[in-house]
Amino acid sequence: MNFAVFASGYGGNLQAIIDAVKKKKIKAGLELVFSDKAGAFALKRAQKSKIPILCIDPKDFSSREEFDKAVLAQLERHKVDFIVLAGYMRLLSGHFIRQYHGKILNIHPALLPSFKGVHGIRDAFAHGVKVTGVTVHFVIEDVDAGPIIAQESVAVRPKDTLASLEARIHKAEHRLYPQAIDLFARGKVIFPR
């Protein structure tokens, strides 16, 4: 199977995925790294590892539908079987999700269904939870609501700051996400019917 990673920023999870592919810990081909932001450091990470990159700016299109068509055409050209979201900050449209139904994975920095949305770590920390973590899930049209593939808990220590908790959450993400991607690529995890 071949996959694409969608990223909008720094690419920390992307790097963990690239490393896992190189070490054959993910039994699938990373065929493309896509970003909606030309300045995303994730694109530089991909170039350094000689992975094809694609950047399409949504502002260049008159509608969301036209943007989706352009991205989907490129995914078809690269023979992408499934998509991995790794810090991709743009919500996918319902039309796009339906084209890859059951074949889009995302990682969220909290134990879903708690603390959905962009600020999962901050929200969990502010709420005062004793345990948080990370969740790998399938993407559906509702945000952070798809079937869960894997979770890893992270204890919130008494002396934690938001920064120290974020660092441990990211380490957990970098461990769990490649494992979950490999399980999906090998058919060990499927979208529930």
N, C-alpha and C positions, 0 to 999 in steps of 0.2 A: 504494500500500500504506500501511496505517496501523500504527503501532507504539506500544508502551508501554515506558517505562523503569522498571525496578525499582531502587530505591535505599534504603539504610538509614541513610545518614549525611550527610556534608558536601556531596556532590554535585558534586565537581570535574569528573568525567567527564560528568555530566549537563549541566553548564554548557557544556562543549565541544560536546556534542550539540545543545543548544538553539541555540547560536551558529551551528553548521553548518546546521541546519534553516532558521534565519532568512536565512542567506546563500545558501540553495538549493544547498548542497554535499551535502545529503542529500535525495534525491528521494523523500521519503515524509513522511507526516503524523505528527507526534508528538501522539498523541491523549490520552495519559494518563501521569501519573507516579504510580507506586504505591510506598507504603512500608509496612513492618510496624512502623514506629516513629513515633509521633505527633510527636516532637521533632526529627525529621530535618530538617536545614537544606536538604536537597534539595527538600523540599516548599515551602519559602519561595522557593527559586529558581524553581520551576515556577509558583507563584502570581504572582511578579513578572513572568513572561513570559506570563501569562494562559493557562497550560496547565492543563487539568483535573487535579485531584489526587484521590487516593484513599488513605486509610489504614485498614487493617484490622489490628487487633491479634489475633495468634494466641491470646492468652490468653482471648479472648472466646468461644472455641469448645471444645467438649468433645473434639474429635479433630482430627487433622491433615487427615483426609478432609473434615470439615465446613468447615475453614478454606479448603482448596483449592477446594471447591465455590463458596464465597462469592466468592473471587478470580476464578475462571474465569467465573462469571456476570457479573461486572462487565466483564471483558475482552470478553465477547461483546456486552454492552450497548454498549460503546464501539467495537465493530467492529475489534478489534485483530487484525491479521494475523500479527505477530511481536513478540517480546519481546527487549529489550536489558537485560542485567543490568549495572548500573553501581554497584558498591559495595554490592550487595545481599548481606547477610551471612547470610541464612537459606538453608539447603539446600532445593532444590526436591524434592518427592517424585517418585517414579517415576511415579505416576499423573499428576501435573501435567505432567511432561516429555513423557509420551506424548501428552497432549492437544495439545501444540505441537511434536511431533516434527520436528526439522530446522528449527525456526523460533525457537530461543532462542539468542542470542549472548551471550558473556561476554568480558571482558577480564581477563587475569591478568598481574601484574607480575613476570614471569620468562619465560624462553624455555622453554616446555614442550617436552618432557615433564619437564624438570628443575624442581625446587623447587615442587612442587604444594602447594596448601593456602593457608591464610590469611596466612602470613608469608613469601611468596615473596621479597620484597626483602631482608628481614632474613636469611633463610636463605642466599641467594646471597652476600650480603656476608660473613656469618660463615664461609662455606665458602672464601672467598678467591678466587672466580672473577675472571677478568680481563675477561670480557664477560658481561653479563646482558641484560635487555631486557623486552619486552612481547609478549604473544600474544593475539590475538583468535581465539576458537574457538567451535564449536558446543557446546551443552550436551547431555550425555548423562547417564545415571544415575550413572556413575562420575565422581567429582570431578576436574575439570581434565584430563579424558581424551578429550574430544571432538575430532573432526577440526579441524585448524588451518586458519583462514581467512587470517591474515596475522601476520607477526612483524616486529619492529623491534629491532635490537640496540642496546645502550647500553654503552659502554666503562666499566669501573670504573677510575677514575684513582687514581694512587698516593696522593694526598692526600685522597681522598674520605672523608667521614664517612657514616654511615648516612643522615643528614638530607640531605646534598648529593646522594647517589645517589638517594634517594627523590624529590627535586625533579626530577631529570633523567628519572627513570622516568615521573613524572606528566606531564611535558611530552611525552614520546614517546606515552603513552597518549592524550593530548588530540589529537595529530596523527593517530594511526593508527586509533583507534576510529571517528571519523566517516567516514573513507574506507572502512573495512570495512563499516560499516552501509549506506552508499550502494551499494557493490558488491552487497550482498545484496538491497537493496530493488529494484535494477534488474535482478535476475536474472543477474548476472555471476558470482555465487558461489552454489552450491547444496550442500545436504547430500549427501555421496556415498551412492550406493545400495549 
